[in-house]
């Protein structure tokens, strides 16, 4: 695989986050601290032809293969992401399976209080009031939240709500802060094909992560974000459409922010996080010459 395609996916939580096209081939050495990451599969992330999971073994992907060596070691459109994280030795990965509820401060093993980062890859079901409050409280207390949203009309389960609407409902109707708490909203659009570019920065820890320097990404049916620095001055667009001003407020494709003691990242497409072998009957894996997103260092 060309060096250019060794991109990383990561929630911008501590010093690094999503890299979309990065220049490096070798993952960094394992850190002493093990970061606990929970991937969501409770909101129809595998509905229709979607397959946004790291493994079919849930909650523990190690049940499928305890020593994964490549993306084919686990089954799911996000398996390459999961395997890349697992192989660093710095992450403990779990999935919240279908039928479960998102909680914070409870006694369950999959309660958000037991994790450092929560990843929602294209949720397709509206969150309950309690779930939205749980996510907000988790972030506020220092958790990392990585939200991946697809394009308008991506209603995989035909319940009347796509991932854009699910995301904006969380941002505006969460019961903790309904006034653009992260300083961004998700645009109701569908960009068919573009190659957005990253900001030029030698100091931003997400753009300059341990997997290399981010130069850009690709959109093949995705959405963007609109920023509101008045609502949250920490919000920052890091990857932008080429037709947009990187000092403006519209046309961001990957955005980071903070809320309370926690950190937030949003990416405008689930497809670019796809690299692994999909579950049987799905079509959500990338193909052709589209560069896959190789995964990162989070937190």
C-alpha positions as CSV (number, residue, x, y, z in Angstrom):
1,X,0.0,0.0,0.0
2,X,1.4,3.4,-0.9
3,X,2.8,5.5,2.0
4,X,0.3,8.2,1.2
5,X,-2.6,5.9,2.1
6,X,-1.4,5.2,5.6
7,X,-3.9,7.5,7.2
8,X,-5.0,7.5,10.7
9,X,-8.4,7.7,12.3
10,X,-8.6,9.0,15.8
11,X,-10.7,11.0,18.2
12,X,-8.9,14.2,19.0
13,X,-8.8,13.6,22.7
14,X,-5.3,14.1,24.1
15,X,-2.5,15.0,21.7
16,X,-3.7,13.4,18.5
17,X,-6.7,12.5,16.6
18,X,-8.0,11.9,13.1
19,X,-5.5,11.9,10.3
20,X,-7.0,11.4,7.0
21,X,-4.0,11.2,4.6
22,X,-0.8,11.0,6.6
23,X,2.7,10.2,5.5
24,X,4.1,7.3,7.5
25,X,4.2,3.5,7.4
26,X,5.3,2.4,10.9
27,X,3.0,2.6,13.9
28,X,4.5,4.3,17.0
29,X,5.8,2.2,19.9
30,X,3.3,1.2,22.6
31,X,2.7,3.6,25.4
32,X,2.6,2.6,29.0
33,X,-1.0,3.8,29.4
34,X,-3.8,1.7,27.9
35,X,-6.6,3.8,26.6
36,X,-10.1,2.3,26.8
37,X,-12.2,2.9,23.7
38,X,-15.9,2.0,23.3
39,X,-17.3,1.7,19.8
40,X,-21.1,2.1,19.5
41,X,-23.3,-0.5,17.7
42,X,-26.5,0.3,19.6
43,X,-27.8,2.8,17.1
44,X,-28.3,0.7,13.9
45,X,-24.7,1.1,12.7
46,X,-25.1,-2.2,10.8
47,X,-28.6,-1.4,9.4
48,X,-29.2,-2.1,5.7
49,X,-25.8,-2.3,3.9
50,X,-23.9,-0.5,6.6
51,X,-21.3,-2.4,8.6
52,X,-19.7,0.2,10.9
53,X,-18.2,-2.2,13.4
54,X,-14.6,-3.3,14.2
55,X,-15.5,-6.9,14.7
56,X,-18.5,-9.3,14.8
57,X,-17.4,-10.4,18.2
58,X,-19.1,-8.0,20.6
59,X,-18.5,-6.6,23.1
60,X,-14.9,-8.0,22.9
61,X,-13.3,-8.2,19.5
62,X,-10.6,-10.4,20.9
63,X,-13.2,-13.1,21.0
64,X,-12.8,-13.3,17.2
65,X,-9.0,-13.2,17.2
66,X,-7.0,-12.5,20.3
67,X,-3.9,-11.7,18.3
68,X,-5.0,-9.8,15.1
69,X,-2.3,-9.1,12.5
70,X,-4.2,-7.5,9.7
71,X,-7.6,-6.1,8.9
72,X,-8.8,-9.6,7.9
73,X,-8.2,-10.9,11.4
74,X,-11.5,-9.2,12.5
75,X,-14.7,-8.9,10.4
76,X,-16.3,-5.5,10.0
77,X,-16.0,-2.5,7.8
78,X,-14.0,-0.8,10.5
79,X,-11.8,-3.8,11.3
80,X,-8.6,-2.2,10.0
81,X,-9.1,0.7,12.4
82,X,-9.7,-1.7,15.3
83,X,-6.8,-3.9,14.5
84,X,-4.4,-1.0,14.0
85,X,-5.3,0.3,17.5
86,X,-5.0,-3.2,19.0
87,X,-1.6,-3.8,17.6
88,X,-0.1,-0.7,19.3
89,X,-0.7,-2.3,22.6
90,X,-2.0,1.0,23.9
91,X,-5.7,0.4,23.5
92,X,-8.4,-1.7,25.1
93,X,-11.3,-2.0,22.7
94,X,-14.9,-2.9,23.3
95,X,-18.2,-2.5,21.3
96,X,-21.6,-1.6,22.7
97,X,-23.8,-4.2,21.0
98,X,-27.3,-3.9,19.5
99,X,-30.0,-3.8,22.2
100,X,-27.9,-2.0,24.8
101,X,-28.3,1.5,26.1
102,X,-25.7,4.2,26.4
103,X,-25.2,5.1,30.1
104,X,-22.8,7.1,32.2
105,X,-22.3,6.6,35.9
106,X,-24.0,3.2,36.1
107,X,-22.8,-0.2,37.2
108,X,-22.6,-2.0,33.9
109,X,-19.3,-3.1,32.4
110,X,-20.0,-1.1,29.2
111,X,-20.9,2.1,31.0
112,X,-19.1,5.2,29.6
113,X,-17.5,5.8,33.0
114,X,-15.3,2.7,32.2
115,X,-13.9,4.2,29.0
116,X,-11.7,7.1,27.9
117,X,-13.2,7.5,24.3
118,X,-16.6,6.8,22.9
119,X,-16.9,6.4,19.1
120,X,-20.2,6.7,17.3
121,X,-19.8,5.7,13.6
122,X,-22.9,6.9,11.7
123,X,-25.6,6.4,14.3
124,X,-29.0,5.8,12.6
125,X,-31.4,5.9,15.5
126,X,-32.3,8.9,17.6
127,X,-30.7,8.8,21.1
128,X,-33.0,8.8,24.1
129,X,-33.0,11.8,26.4
130,X,-31.1,9.8,29.0
131,X,-28.5,8.7,26.4
132,X,-27.9,12.2,25.2
133,X,-27.4,13.4,28.7
134,X,-25.0,10.4,29.4
135,X,-22.8,11.4,26.5
136,X,-22.7,15.0,27.4
137,X,-21.8,14.3,31.0
138,X,-19.1,11.8,29.9
139,X,-17.5,14.5,27.7
140,X,-17.9,17.2,30.4
141,X,-16.1,15.0,32.9
142,X,-13.1,14.5,30.6
143,X,-14.1,11.8,28.1
144,X,-13.3,11.9,24.4
145,X,-16.1,11.7,21.8
146,X,-15.6,10.8,18.2
147,X,-18.7,11.3,16.0
148,X,-18.7,10.1,12.4
149,X,-21.6,11.3,10.3
150,X,-22.5,10.4,6.8
151,X,-24.5,12.4,4.2
152,X,-28.1,13.7,4.2
153,X,-30.4,10.8,3.3
154,X,-28.2,8.1,4.9
155,X,-31.2,6.6,6.7
156,X,-30.1,3.0,6.6
157,X,-33.0,1.6,8.7
158,X,-35.7,3.7,7.1
159,X,-37.0,5.0,10.4
160,X,-37.2,8.6,9.2
161,X,-33.9,9.8,10.7
162,X,-30.5,9.8,9.0
163,X,-27.1,10.2,10.7
164,X,-27.1,14.0,10.1
165,X,-30.4,14.4,12.0
166,X,-29.3,12.1,14.8
167,X,-26.1,14.1,15.3
168,X,-27.9,17.5,15.2
169,X,-30.5,16.2,17.7
170,X,-27.7,15.4,20.1
171,X,-26.2,18.8,19.6
172,X,-29.4,20.8,20.1
173,X,-31.6,18.7,22.3
174,X,-29.4,17.0,24.9
175,X,-30.7,18.5,28.2
176,X,-27.2,19.6,29.3
177,X,-26.4,22.4,26.9
178,X,-28.7,22.9,23.9
179,X,-26.9,26.0,22.6
180,X,-24.3,24.5,20.2
181,X,-22.2,23.1,23.0
182,X,-19.3,22.0,20.7
183,X,-19.5,25.0,18.4
184,X,-20.5,23.1,15.3
185,X,-23.5,21.8,13.5
186,X,-23.7,19.1,10.8
187,X,-24.8,20.4,7.4
188,X,-27.7,18.7,5.6
189,X,-25.8,18.0,2.4
190,X,-24.4,15.3,0.3
191,X,-21.1,16.0,-1.4
192,X,-20.5,13.3,-4.0
193,X,-16.8,13.6,-4.8
194,X,-14.1,16.0,-3.5
195,X,-10.6,15.9,-2.0
196,X,-10.6,18.3,1.0
197,X,-7.3,19.6,2.3
198,X,-5.9,19.9,5.8
199,X,-4.9,23.2,7.4
200,X,-1.2,24.1,7.3
201,X,0.1,23.8,10.9
202,X,3.3,22.6,12.5
203,X,1.9,22.6,16.0
204,X,-1.6,21.3,15.9
205,X,-1.4,17.8,17.6
206,X,-4.1,16.3,15.5
207,X,-2.6,17.4,12.2
208,X,0.9,16.4,13.4
209,X,0.2,13.1,15.1
210,X,2.5,10.1,15.8
211,X,1.4,8.5,12.5
212,X,2.6,11.4,10.4
213,X,1.4,14.8,9.1
214,X,-2.1,15.0,7.7
215,X,-2.4,16.6,4.3
216,X,-6.0,15.9,3.3
217,X,-8.8,13.4,2.9
218,X,-11.4,12.4,0.4
219,X,-15.2,12.7,0.2
220,X,-17.3,10.2,-1.7
221,X,-20.7,11.1,-0.5
222,X,-20.3,12.9,2.8
223,X,-21.3,16.0,4.7
224,X,-19.7,19.0,6.2
225,X,-19.9,21.1,9.4
226,X,-20.6,24.8,10.1
227,X,-18.6,26.3,12.9
228,X,-19.9,28.7,15.6
229,X,-16.9,30.2,17.5
230,X,-19.3,32.5,19.4
231,X,-20.9,29.4,21.0
232,X,-17.5,27.6,21.6
233,X,-14.2,29.4,20.9
234,X,-12.3,26.1,21.0
235,X,-13.9,24.7,17.8
236,X,-11.5,24.3,14.9
237,X,-12.0,23.0,11.4
238,X,-8.9,21.0,10.5
239,X,-9.8,19.6,7.1
240,X,-11.8,21.8,4.6
241,X,-13.4,21.7,1.2
242,X,-11.1,23.3,-1.4
243,X,-13.9,25.8,-2.2
244,X,-14.1,27.0,1.4
245,X,-12.0,29.5,3.3
246,X,-10.1,27.7,6.1
247,X,-10.5,30.8,8.2
248,X,-14.3,30.9,7.6
249,X,-17.2,29.0,9.2
250,X,-18.6,26.8,6.4
251,X,-17.2,23.8,4.6
252,X,-15.3,22.0,7.3
253,X,-15.0,18.3,6.8
254,X,-13.2,17.3,10.0
255,X,-13.6,19.4,13.1
256,X,-12.4,19.3,16.7
257,X,-13.6,21.0,19.9
258,X,-13.7,20.8,23.6
259,X,-16.5,20.7,26.1
260,X,-15.9,20.9,29.9
261,X,-12.8,18.7,30.5
262,X,-13.4,16.6,27.4
263,X,-12.6,16.6,23.7
264,X,-14.7,16.1,20.7
265,X,-14.1,15.3,17.0
266,X,-16.5,15.0,14.1
267,X,-15.9,13.6,10.6
268,X,-18.3,14.0,7.7
269,X,-18.3,10.5,6.3
270,X,-18.3,7.0,7.5
271,X,-16.9,5.6,4.2
272,X,-13.5,7.1,4.6
273,X,-13.1,5.2,7.9
274,X,-13.8,2.0,6.1
275,X,-11.1,-0.5,5.2
276,X,-11.8,-3.9,6.7
277,X,-13.6,-6.9,5.3
278,X,-17.3,-6.4,5.7
279,X,-19.7,-8.8,7.4
280,X,-21.5,-11.1,5.0
281,X,-24.3,-9.3,3.1
282,X,-22.9,-5.8,3.4
283,X,-21.5,-3.4,0.9
284,X,-19.9,-0.8,3.1
285,X,-16.2,-1.6,2.5
286,X,-14.1,0.6,0.3
287,X,-12.9,-0.6,-3.0
288,X,-11.1,0.4,-6.2
289,X,-8.4,3.0,-5.8
290,X,-10.0,4.9,-2.9
291,X,-7.4,5.4,-0.2
292,X,-8.5,3.6,3.0
293,X,-8.2,5.2,6.3
294,X,-5.6,3.6,8.5
295,X,-5.7,4.2,12.1
296,X,-4.2,6.2,14.7
297,X,-3.2,7.2,18.0
298,X,-6.0,8.5,20.2
299,X,-5.6,10.1,23.5
